[in-house]
Amino acid sequence: MQTVANIVGRSAPKANPLDNGLRPPLVSFIGVHKNFGARIQAVRDLSLEVREGEFVTLLGPSGSGKTTSLMLLAGFESCTSGDILIGGKSIRNVPPHRRGIGVVFQNYALFPHMTVGENLAFPLLARRYGKREIKEKVTRALELVRLPGFEGRKPHQLSGGQQQRIALARALVFEPSLVLMDEPLGALDKQLREQMQIELKRIHRSLGLTVVYVTHDQSEALTMSDQVAVFSEGRVEQLGAPREIYERPASLFVASFVGENNILKGTALATAGGCVIRVDTLGAIKAEPVDAAAGAPAAAAIRPEAITINGTAGPHDNVVAGTVRDVIYHGDHTRALVTVGAAIEMMVKIPKSTAPAILEPGASVQLCWSARDCRAFTLRGEDGRSA
């Protein structure tokens, strides 16, 4: 595996971190549980593999177990039961500083009294590198994050984006086999966050790094990841590529949490080769069954961008009459909030190129969509979880 030091100094080879079919797992969570006291189960039966060169994101709301899982891997928390392997070897009894892992936190964790150079040298000094080698590695790490010549500055003299780059450089300077990132872009504004996403992917691809990344930002997870593990209540609801997570959610929780979805609740009816959900005051909605059982409470999930207003390129599997309640301009697209049935609200996302010339509140419209774009889930419990 290429390292930071032997790549930065010359033209980097074209790494292909997506080609992991034959690569062994670098990280393995095996039936991991983490309890805090007798009542709080932060992580429940986590089994997950991260292969060499992958960028894997742990995505979920606050309290879902994603950060705790990262802290278990880093060694800042210990497993209640189960095991974690790196390179096929258990690390349960290995202290954090001996795991060979680089860590980047949301608050950067730079030492304010040290210069940039001293901050980057700190993990190298702890590993007893010589003075000459430290200087070389610090210089190369700064070149990697495109901040050469910043050795003498203090953290307070840097912008937020520059501080984040230095924190990343410090995590990479000792050439770890694995880098962990906990909400590293959360403190940045939108434009800078998007720029840093591009930078992180550039570094990941050029070095072939293995990255485990934690965020609650769905857009960030979809943009950056090779694989996304969606967490809920200490469990992984779904693990898959970003496109699969977004277009083929395996549960109603995933459909609701990742991106936007219109959720229509009713009762599932049996049909040949598909599913029909009867929604009160709305009628029969045709959908692709995921886990919907005939006669059970169910919900149909349809993305706002999969719906057309007054569609003419039919026939359409689903056509519902409604009234426009509000129109919201977003630059590259327009959103229409439409009331259908008895006060059921649906959001429609209309690309700029296809937006109707006149779409105003009070207008009568028809919403049209395909059954293949609509996912049907059995409802279990008041929280709407389908699994």
N, C-alpha and C positions, 0 to 999 in steps of 0.2 A: 504493500500500500504506500502511495506517495505521501511524504510528510511536508509540513509547511516549509521547513528549512531548505529541502532540496528541490523545491519547486519555485519559490519566490525568486531565487537568484538566476533563473534562466527562463526560457520560454516554456510555459506550462503545457503538459500534454493534454489532449482532449479527453477528459474523464467522462464516463457515461454512468452516473450514479443510478440511472433508471434500469440499467441492465443487471438486475439482481437475481435473475432466475436461478443461477447456479451458485450464487454466493451463500456461504453459511451465515447464520445469524450471529451478529456481534453481541447483541443484548437479548437475553431471554428472561421474561418474568414468568415464573412457574407457580400458579396457584397462590399468588401473593394476597395476603390480608393485612390490613393495618387498622387497629382499633386504638382509639383514644379513650381510655376508661372503659367502663362496662357497657355503655350505651352507644357510643359514637363509632360507627364503622366507616372509616374514611375511604378505604379501598377494600373491595370484595372480590375475591377469587380472580385476580387479574392474571391472565395468561396472554402474553404478547411478545412477538419477536420483532427485532429491528435488525435488518441486514446491513452489511458493510456498504457504505456509500449512500444509504437512504437518508432522506429528510422526512422524518416522521413527526407529525404534530399531534399532541394530546389536546383535544378541543372539548370545551364544556363550560357550563355556567359556574359561577362561584360555588364552592362547596361540593363539586362533583367528584373530586378525588384526583384531578389531573396534576396539580402541583404537589400533592402528597406523594404521588407515584414518582415524580421527578426527584423529590427529596430522598426517597428510598433508594433510587438509583445512584444519586450523588453520595449517599452515605450520611446525610444529615438527619435522617430518621431511620429506624430499624423496623424490619418486618415483624408483625405479630406471628405470622406463620407463612409458609411458602419459601421460595428462594429466588434469587436473582443471579444470573450468570453473565459474565462478560468473557467473550472468547471461549465459552464452554466451561468456565471455571466459576465456582460459587464465590461471591464477594461479601457474603453475610458477615464474615469476621475480618474483612479488610477495611481499615480506616479510610476516610475520605481522601486524605493526601496521598495514599498509595494506590488509588484506583486508576490513575492516569487519565482523569476526566477534566476537561475544561468547562467552566460554568460561567454563564453571563446572566446577571440579574437585571430586573427592571430599573432599580435605582443605581445601576452602574457599579456601586461599591468600590469606587476609586478612593485611594487614600488622599485626602485633601492637602496634607502637609508635604506630599511627595510630588516631584515632577513627573511628567509623562514617562520619561525614561526610567525613573526609579520605580514607578508603578509596574511597568512592563518587566523590569529586572527582578522584581520581588519573587515571583514563582521560580525563577531560575536560580536565584540565590538560595532559596529553600531547598533546591535540588542539587546544590553544590557545584554549579557550573563555574568555569573559570571566567575571569574578567574579560578576556578577549572574546570568548565565545558568547558571553552575555551581550557584549556590544554588537556583535554581528547579528545575533538573533533579534535583538530589539530593533535594529535598523531594518531588517527584512520584514518583521511584523508590521512596522509602520508603513513600509512600502506596500504591503499587502492590503492594508485598509486605506491607502491613498492619503496618508498623512505624514510623508517624509519630512524630517526637519523639525518635528514637534517635540523632540526629546526634552527640551528645557522648559516647556510651559507647565503651569500648574492647572489642575482640573477646573478651577474657577475662571480661567482665561479661555476656556473652550465653550463652544456652543453645545446644545443638547445632543445634536447629531454627532459632533466630534467626540464628545464624551462617550457616546455609545460605541463609536468606532474603536476608541482606545480600550474600552472594556472588552470588546471582541478580540482585539489584538492581544490583550493580556491572557485571554482564554486560549489563544492559539500559539503563543510564543514558545511554549515548551513541547510543542508537537504532540498533542493528545490524540489518541485513537478515536475519541468520542467527545462531542461538545454538547452540553446541555444549556438550553436557553429558557428562562422563566419570564414570560411577558416582557421581552427585552425592548420592545418598541412602544410600550404602553404609555410612556411619558412624553412621546413626541407628537407634534401636530400632524394633521392628515398628510400634507404634502411631503414632509420630511419622513414620515413613517413609510410612505410608498417608495420613496427613494432608497431608504434603508432596506426595504424588502428586496429590491433589485440588487443591492450590494451583497446582501446575505446569500442570495441565490448565485450570484457570480462567484463568490468565494467558495460556496459549497460545490459548485460544478467544477471549478478550476482545480480544486484540491482533492475532490472525491471524498470529502469529509462525511462522517456519520453524525447526524444531528438529531437530537430529540428536543422538540420545541413545544412550549406550553403557551396557549393563548385562549382567550374567550372570544376572539374576533374571528367570525366565520370567514369573512372576506380574506383575511390574512392567511388562514389555514388553507383555503382553496387555491390561493395564488402561489404559495411557496412550497407546498408539500408534494412528496411522492406518495405518501400514505397518510391518512387521517384516522385517528382513533377518537370517536365521539364518546365522551364520558357522561354518565348520569348516575347520581346517587352511588358513587363508588364503583360502578361497573362500566365496561365498554359496551355501548349499545350497538356500535357498528364500526368495523375497520375496513377501509377500502381506499381506492384512489379518489382524488377529489371529484372527478366527474361522476363516479359511481355513487359517492355519498350524496351529491347534489341531485342527480337525476334518478337514482334508484334507492331512495332511503328505505332502510329495512324496518323502521318502526315509526310510529306517529311522532315520537319525541324527536327523532332525527329530522323528520320532515318539517317539524315546527321550529326546531332550533337552528338548523342550517339554512340560511336564506329566508325568504318569505314564502308563505303558503296560505292559500285560502282553505279553511277547514270547514267542511259541510258535514254535520252530524245527522245520522238517521239510523235506519235498520237495513242490514244487508239481505239481499234476496238472491237465491240461487239462479244462475243462468249458465248456458253452455258456453264455455270458453271465455268467460269474463265475469264481471260482478256488477250488480245493480244495487245502488243504495237509495232507498226511498227516504227523501227528506221532506218533513212536514212543510206544507204550503209551497213547496218547490217542485215536487214530483220525483221522477226516477232519474238518477245520475249514473251513467255508465262509467266504469273504471276498471283498471287492472287490479286484480286481487293480490294482496301481499300476504295477509294472514286473516282476511275477513271471512267469517263463518256465517252460513245462511241462518237467518233468524236472530242473529246477535246484534247488539248495538255496534255501529260502525261509523267511520268517518272517511270522507273522500278528501284528498289533498291535491290541490291544483295550483301550480305556480302562476303568479300574476302575468308573467311574460308569455305563458302558454295560452292565454285567452285572447281572442280577437273580438273587437266590437263591430257588430253588424257585418260579420264575415260573409264574403261572397264566394270564396273558393271552397264550397261545400262538396258533398254533404258533410255535416258535422255530427258527431256522436251525441253531443250535448248542446242544446240551445235553450237559453234561459232569458226571459224578458226581465228588464229592470229599469230603474230610473237613476240617472247620474245625480249624485249628491254633492260631489266636489271634484274639481280638476286642479291638479298640482303640477306646475312646470318644473322640470329637473334638468333642463338644458338638453342633454342627449336623449331624453325620453320624457314622456308625460304620464302621470299617474291619474287614473280616474277611480274614484270611490263610488261604487254602484250599489244601490239597494235592490235586492231581489227577494221574492217571496214575502214573508211577513217579517220585515225589518232585519233580514240577513244582509250583512254588508260584505261585498267582495271588492278586492283591489285588482285593478287591471294596469299592467305596465305596457305602454304603447311607444315603440321606437319613434324617433323624430321623423324618420323617412316615411312612416305609414300613419302618422297621427291625422285624424280627420281635421279638415279645415276649420270646422266649427264643432266644438264639443263643450257644452255649457251645462251648469247645474240645472236640473229639471228636465233635461232631454230624455226621451224614451229610447232605449237601446236594446239590442239583443247581444248577450254574451255567448260566444261559441268556443268550444274546445273539443279536443279528441280524447277518447277513452284511454289511449296509450300514454297520454300525458297526465293522467289522473290516477292516483294510487289509493287503494282501499285498505283500511286497517280496522281490525276489531278494537272496540273501545273497552278498556279494562280499568276500572277505578275512576275516581273523580278527577284525577290529574291528567286524564287523557292519554296516559301511557298505553302503548299497544303491545308491549313486551316486558 
